[in-house]
Amino acid sequence: MPGPTTRRVWVVCHGYGQLAAYFIRHFAFLAEEDPTTVVLAPEGLSRFYLQGTSGRVGATWMTREDRLTEIEDYVAYLNQLSDTILAQCPPEVQVLVLGFSQGAATVSRWLAHAPFQAARLVLWAGAFPPDMDLAVAARLLQQVPVTLVCGSQDEYVTAEAVAQQQAALHSLGVEPEIIWFEGRHQLDRTVLQQLSEAISSPTL
């Protein structure tokens, strides 16, 4: 739980079809190893059956239907949630924001309207949304260090796509840090540990 001794807060947003209760398990070791670390895993506001009309359930941050309203809804939700958590933390607390897959675009849009300054933005197996206002995007990205993380065998994100993302960010005045790991479209504990250790460093 957050409190006066909290030094780090991770806000981690899952990908399409995932649930926060399972997603957060990948980050549990961070808080276990460091009691001054808090991990917050919000969940997309829309749930659905992953196959057909029964069985496993997943969540999504948005769909093509009424997408602008859905974006406004999750930005408001994430702001309210982070306000509640950060109000319980000391002013100097560091906030690392990580978005996995669909969550990458989600956290990018959110941070453009968030009332706090993130210590780092991590886009993991996902991309910065290309449809954001360029001035808003540049202002956000030039204030927050950006890290791109991708698995070498990711079935959805190719090396070419990562290079294109790097070029797009570079055009906005940002040189992102890029981390590759051996794996597919998934999280990696070693990289998470690396990010945790480097959160307060200006260069990863």
VMD Tcl script that draws the C-alpha trace (Angstrom):
set ca {
  {0.00 0.00 0.00}
  {1.23 3.54 -0.71}
  {2.31 5.67 2.22}
  {4.87 8.18 3.49}
  {7.75 5.73 2.93}
  {6.86 4.99 -0.71}
  {9.70 5.94 -3.06}
  {8.58 4.38 -6.31}
  {5.22 3.78 -7.95}
  {4.88 1.64 -11.04}
  {1.71 2.20 -13.07}
  {1.43 -0.75 -15.46}
  {-1.27 -1.08 -18.11}
  {-2.02 -4.45 -19.68}
  {-2.53 -5.39 -23.31}
  {-5.63 -6.32 -25.27}
  {-7.59 -9.21 -23.78}
  {-5.67 -9.33 -20.51}
  {-6.90 -8.77 -16.96}
  {-5.14 -6.64 -14.37}
  {-5.35 -9.33 -11.67}
  {-3.13 -11.62 -13.73}
  {-0.98 -8.94 -15.35}
  {0.17 -7.52 -12.02}
  {1.64 -10.87 -11.01}
  {4.58 -10.23 -13.33}
  {5.51 -7.20 -11.21}
  {4.86 -8.60 -7.73}
  {8.53 -9.35 -7.13}
  {9.39 -5.65 -7.40}
  {7.34 -4.78 -4.32}
  {8.44 -7.94 -2.54}
  {12.11 -7.04 -2.99}
  {11.63 -3.37 -2.15}
  {8.88 -2.44 0.34}
  {9.16 1.21 -0.75}
  {7.85 0.22 -4.20}
  {4.14 0.13 -5.03}
  {2.73 -1.41 -8.21}
  {-0.60 -0.15 -9.56}
  {-2.24 -2.16 -12.35}
  {-5.43 -0.53 -13.65}
  {-7.75 -2.51 -15.90}
  {-9.36 -1.55 -19.18}
  {-12.94 -0.42 -18.68}
  {-14.47 -2.86 -21.18}
  {-14.55 -6.61 -20.53}
  {-15.49 -9.26 -23.07}
  {-15.41 -13.00 -23.69}
  {-12.17 -13.94 -25.43}
  {-13.96 -16.58 -27.49}
  {-17.65 -16.70 -28.29}
  {-20.21 -16.01 -25.57}
  {-18.67 -17.82 -22.62}
  {-15.39 -18.89 -21.08}
  {-12.34 -16.77 -20.39}
  {-12.80 -13.02 -20.02}
  {-10.39 -10.28 -21.03}
  {-10.40 -6.49 -20.99}
  {-9.65 -3.80 -23.53}
  {-8.86 -0.11 -23.21}
  {-10.78 0.91 -26.31}
  {-12.28 -0.22 -29.61}
  {-12.99 1.54 -32.89}
  {-16.58 2.17 -31.78}
  {-16.87 5.64 -30.20}
  {-13.11 5.57 -29.62}
  {-12.69 9.24 -28.66}
  {-15.21 8.88 -25.85}
  {-13.50 5.71 -24.66}
  {-10.14 7.50 -24.65}
  {-11.62 10.34 -22.61}
  {-13.10 7.79 -20.20}
  {-9.87 5.92 -19.54}
  {-7.83 9.13 -19.25}
  {-10.27 10.37 -16.59}
  {-10.20 6.97 -14.86}
  {-6.39 6.79 -14.80}
  {-6.11 10.37 -13.56}
  {-8.55 9.69 -10.73}
  {-6.76 6.49 -9.80}
  {-3.28 8.02 -9.84}
  {-4.47 11.07 -7.90}
  {-5.75 8.79 -5.14}
  {-2.50 6.81 -4.96}
  {-0.05 9.69 -5.27}
  {-1.89 11.73 -2.65}
  {-0.73 9.12 -0.14}
  {2.92 9.30 -1.26}
  {5.64 11.88 -0.56}
  {6.02 14.64 -3.19}
  {9.37 13.28 -4.39}
  {7.98 9.83 -5.26}
  {9.14 8.52 -8.64}
  {6.51 7.20 -11.04}
  {7.41 4.76 -13.79}
  {4.63 4.24 -16.33}
  {4.65 1.07 -18.42}
  {2.27 0.08 -21.17}
  {2.31 -3.41 -22.66}
  {1.01 -3.95 -26.22}
  {-2.32 -2.05 -26.43}
  {-1.44 -0.50 -23.09}
  {1.47 1.37 -24.71}
  {-0.81 3.69 -26.65}
  {-3.09 3.92 -23.62}
  {-0.43 5.22 -21.24}
  {0.95 7.58 -23.90}
  {-2.41 9.27 -24.40}
  {-2.97 9.35 -20.66}
  {0.38 10.93 -19.76}
  {-0.35 13.79 -22.15}
  {-3.13 14.76 -19.70}
  {-1.75 13.43 -16.41}
  {-1.28 15.88 -13.51}
  {2.17 14.51 -12.58}
  {5.60 14.14 -14.16}
  {6.58 10.54 -14.86}
  {10.16 9.47 -14.20}
  {10.10 7.19 -17.24}
  {7.72 5.98 -19.94}
  {8.16 2.37 -21.03}
  {6.47 1.21 -24.23}
  {6.71 -2.58 -24.15}
  {5.79 -4.49 -27.33}
  {3.67 -1.52 -28.32}
  {3.86 1.87 -29.96}
  {3.36 5.54 -29.26}
  {0.03 6.48 -30.90}
  {0.66 8.13 -34.29}
  {-2.63 10.05 -34.19}
  {-1.71 12.23 -31.20}
  {-1.42 15.97 -31.75}
  {2.24 16.55 -32.68}
  {2.70 19.52 -30.36}
  {1.19 17.62 -27.42}
  {3.26 14.53 -28.21}
  {6.51 16.49 -28.50}
  {5.89 18.34 -25.25}
  {5.23 15.09 -23.40}
  {8.11 13.11 -24.87}
  {10.72 15.81 -24.41}
  {9.96 15.88 -20.69}
  {9.93 12.12 -20.01}
  {12.67 9.57 -20.80}
  {11.28 6.92 -23.14}
  {12.25 3.26 -23.31}
  {11.12 0.80 -25.97}
  {11.20 -2.89 -25.01}
  {10.62 -5.78 -27.37}
  {11.22 -9.51 -27.56}
  {13.48 -10.77 -30.34}
  {10.82 -13.30 -31.38}
  {7.77 -11.08 -30.88}
  {5.11 -12.35 -33.26}
  {3.37 -8.96 -33.45}
  {6.21 -6.42 -33.30}
  {9.03 -6.79 -35.82}
  {12.49 -5.24 -35.76}
  {11.35 -3.08 -38.67}
  {8.39 -1.82 -36.64}
  {10.69 -0.93 -33.74}
  {12.99 0.95 -36.13}
  {10.00 2.86 -37.52}
  {8.89 3.71 -33.99}
  {12.38 4.92 -33.16}
  {12.38 7.14 -36.26}
  {8.93 8.53 -35.42}
  {10.03 9.41 -31.90}
  {13.26 10.89 -33.22}
  {11.20 13.21 -35.46}
  {9.54 14.50 -32.28}
  {12.92 15.32 -30.76}
  {13.28 12.15 -28.70}
  {15.97 9.48 -28.77}
  {14.41 6.48 -27.02}
  {16.38 3.82 -25.22}
  {15.78 0.42 -26.83}
  {15.97 -2.86 -24.94}
  {15.78 -6.23 -26.67}
  {15.39 -9.52 -24.86}
  {15.14 -13.16 -25.89}
  {11.44 -13.86 -25.99}
  {8.10 -13.40 -27.69}
  {5.15 -11.04 -27.06}
  {5.58 -11.15 -23.30}
  {7.09 -9.50 -20.25}
  {10.57 -10.40 -19.04}
  {11.62 -10.39 -15.38}
  {15.26 -9.53 -16.06}
  {14.31 -6.44 -18.04}
  {11.81 -5.39 -15.37}
  {14.59 -5.67 -12.80}
  {16.84 -3.56 -15.01}
  {14.18 -0.88 -15.34}
  {13.61 -0.88 -11.59}
  {17.29 -0.36 -10.88}
  {17.57 2.44 -13.41}
  {14.36 4.37 -12.71}
  {16.17 7.28 -11.11}
  {18.97 7.34 -13.68}
  {18.86 9.89 -16.52}
  {20.21 7.24 -18.89}
  {19.10 3.64 -18.80}
}
mol new
graphics top color blue
foreach p $ca { graphics top sphere $p radius 0.5 }
foreach p [lrange $ca 0 end-1] q [lrange $ca 1 end] { graphics top cylinder $p $q radius 0.2 }
display resetview
